[in-house]
């Protein structure tokens, strides 16, 4: 998960708005794929108790990504979850 976070933050050029927007797109695609699988397997979409867990996990991942963007944009350019290769 840390490598994925590192790749996401670098791809968004340490911009927290881009990172948050991309995570929103990831969550939307995840929900769309979940809906498609439920309709393929069960024939209908249904409500279940794991949706809040998925939402909280994406929100937590977003918090970590924005935190890494903040740390990288500081003068120290260091973050425990990233090795900064760019100047």
C-alpha positions as CSV (number, residue, x, y, z in Angstrom):
1,X,0.0,0.0,0.0
2,X,2.9,2.3,0.7
3,X,4.3,1.8,-2.8
4,X,0.9,2.6,-4.3
5,X,0.6,5.7,-2.2
6,X,4.1,6.8,-3.3
7,X,3.2,6.3,-6.9
8,X,0.0,8.2,-6.5
9,X,1.6,11.2,-4.8
10,X,4.4,11.3,-7.4
11,X,1.9,11.0,-10.3
12,X,-0.1,13.9,-8.9
13,X,3.1,16.0,-8.5
14,X,2.5,16.5,-4.7
15,X,-0.7,18.3,-5.3
16,X,-3.3,17.4,-2.6
17,X,-6.3,18.5,-4.8
18,X,-5.2,16.3,-7.7
19,X,-4.6,13.4,-5.2
20,X,-8.0,13.8,-3.7
21,X,-9.7,14.0,-7.1
22,X,-7.9,10.9,-8.3
23,X,-8.9,9.0,-5.1
24,X,-12.5,10.1,-5.7
25,X,-12.3,8.7,-9.3
26,X,-10.8,5.4,-7.8
27,X,-13.7,5.2,-5.4
28,X,-16.3,5.8,-8.1
29,X,-14.8,3.2,-10.4
30,X,-14.6,0.8,-7.4
31,X,-18.3,1.3,-6.7
32,X,-19.1,0.8,-10.4
33,X,-17.2,-2.4,-10.6
34,X,-18.8,-3.7,-7.4
35,X,-22.2,-2.9,-8.8
36,X,-21.4,-4.8,-12.0
37,X,-20.1,-7.8,-10.2
38,X,-23.2,-8.0,-7.9
39,X,-25.5,-7.8,-10.9
40,X,-23.5,-10.4,-12.8
41,X,-23.4,-12.9,-9.9
42,X,-26.7,-12.3,-8.1
43,X,-28.8,-10.6,-10.9
44,X,-29.6,-7.5,-8.8
45,X,-27.8,-4.9,-6.7
46,X,-28.3,-5.0,-3.0
47,X,-27.3,-3.0,0.1
48,X,-24.8,-4.5,2.5
49,X,-23.0,-3.6,5.6
50,X,-19.5,-3.4,4.1
51,X,-20.1,-0.1,2.2
52,X,-19.2,2.1,5.2
53,X,-16.0,0.1,5.6
54,X,-15.0,0.7,2.0
55,X,-15.8,4.5,2.3
56,X,-13.7,4.8,5.5
57,X,-10.8,2.9,3.9
58,X,-10.7,5.2,0.9
59,X,-11.0,8.2,3.2
60,X,-8.1,7.0,5.3
61,X,-6.0,6.3,2.2
62,X,-6.8,9.9,1.1
63,X,-5.7,11.3,4.4
64,X,-2.4,9.5,4.1
65,X,-1.9,10.7,0.6
66,X,-2.7,14.3,1.4
67,X,-0.4,14.1,4.5
68,X,2.5,12.8,2.2
69,X,1.8,15.7,-0.2
70,X,2.0,18.1,2.7
71,X,5.3,16.7,4.0
72,X,6.8,16.7,0.5
73,X,5.8,20.3,-0.1
74,X,7.6,21.4,3.1
75,X,11.2,22.7,2.9
76,X,12.6,19.4,4.3
77,X,11.2,17.3,1.4
78,X,11.0,14.1,3.4
79,X,8.3,11.7,4.3
80,X,8.5,8.4,6.1
81,X,6.5,6.7,3.3
82,X,8.4,8.1,0.3
83,X,11.9,8.3,-1.0
84,X,12.1,11.6,-2.9
85,X,13.9,11.1,-6.2
86,X,13.1,14.4,-7.8
87,X,14.5,17.8,-6.9
